[in-house]
């Protein structure tokens, strides 16, 4: 994935992260925490809020619950 500027807030980079507990890769704006589930969906698909997504899978929505991945990461 090529590094992308957030199309939602226009204030931060969208970074790939892996949710440690479940191993899922998602793409999160570092500033507004808008979350996409595919690199191709950034700006096109309906995003979710990071905390809402994390809470929906039983987590708190903390950055310590994910690990940042290299920018060329694609979803698994």
C-alpha positions as CSV (number, residue, x, y, z in Angstrom):
1,X,0.0,0.0,0.0
2,X,1.3,3.4,-0.9
3,X,1.2,5.8,2.1
4,X,-2.2,7.7,2.0
5,X,-3.3,10.9,3.5
6,X,-6.7,10.6,5.3
7,X,-9.5,11.6,3.0
8,X,-11.8,12.1,5.9
9,X,-10.1,14.6,8.2
10,X,-7.3,15.7,5.8
11,X,-5.0,15.9,8.9
12,X,-3.2,12.6,9.3
13,X,-1.7,9.5,7.6
14,X,-3.6,6.2,7.2
15,X,-1.4,3.4,8.6
16,X,-1.8,-0.3,8.5
17,X,-2.1,-2.0,11.9
18,X,-2.7,-5.6,13.0
19,X,-5.1,-6.2,15.9
20,X,-2.9,-8.3,18.2
21,X,-5.7,-10.5,19.7
22,X,-7.2,-11.6,16.4
23,X,-4.5,-10.9,13.8
24,X,-6.7,-8.8,11.5
25,X,-5.1,-6.0,9.5
26,X,-7.0,-2.7,9.3
27,X,-6.0,0.8,8.1
28,X,-6.4,3.6,10.6
29,X,-5.9,7.4,10.4
30,X,-3.4,8.4,13.0
31,X,-5.3,11.6,13.6
32,X,-9.1,10.9,13.5
33,X,-8.9,7.1,13.9
34,X,-11.2,6.5,11.0
35,X,-10.8,2.8,10.1
36,X,-11.0,0.9,6.8
37,X,-10.7,-2.8,6.2
38,X,-8.9,-2.7,2.9
39,X,-6.2,-0.5,1.4
40,X,-8.3,-0.1,-1.7
41,X,-11.3,1.0,0.3
42,X,-9.7,4.0,1.8
43,X,-11.8,7.0,0.7
44,X,-14.2,4.7,-1.2
45,X,-15.7,2.3,1.3
46,X,-17.8,3.1,4.4
47,X,-15.3,3.4,7.2
48,X,-15.8,2.7,10.9
49,X,-14.5,4.5,14.0
50,X,-11.5,2.7,15.4
51,X,-12.9,2.6,19.0
52,X,-16.3,1.4,17.8
53,X,-14.6,-1.4,15.7
54,X,-12.4,-2.5,18.6
55,X,-15.2,-2.5,21.1
56,X,-17.3,-4.6,18.7
57,X,-14.7,-7.3,18.9
58,X,-14.4,-7.1,22.7
59,X,-11.4,-4.7,23.0
60,X,-11.1,-1.2,24.5
61,X,-9.9,0.6,21.4
62,X,-6.4,1.4,22.6
63,X,-3.4,1.8,20.3
64,X,-1.6,-0.7,22.6
65,X,-4.0,-3.4,21.3
66,X,-2.5,-3.1,17.8
67,X,0.9,-3.1,16.2
68,X,1.8,-0.8,13.3
69,X,2.9,-2.6,10.2
70,X,5.0,-1.4,7.2
71,X,3.1,0.8,4.8
72,X,3.3,-1.8,2.0
73,X,1.1,-4.2,4.0
74,X,-2.0,-5.7,2.4
75,X,-4.9,-7.2,4.4
76,X,-4.5,-10.9,5.3
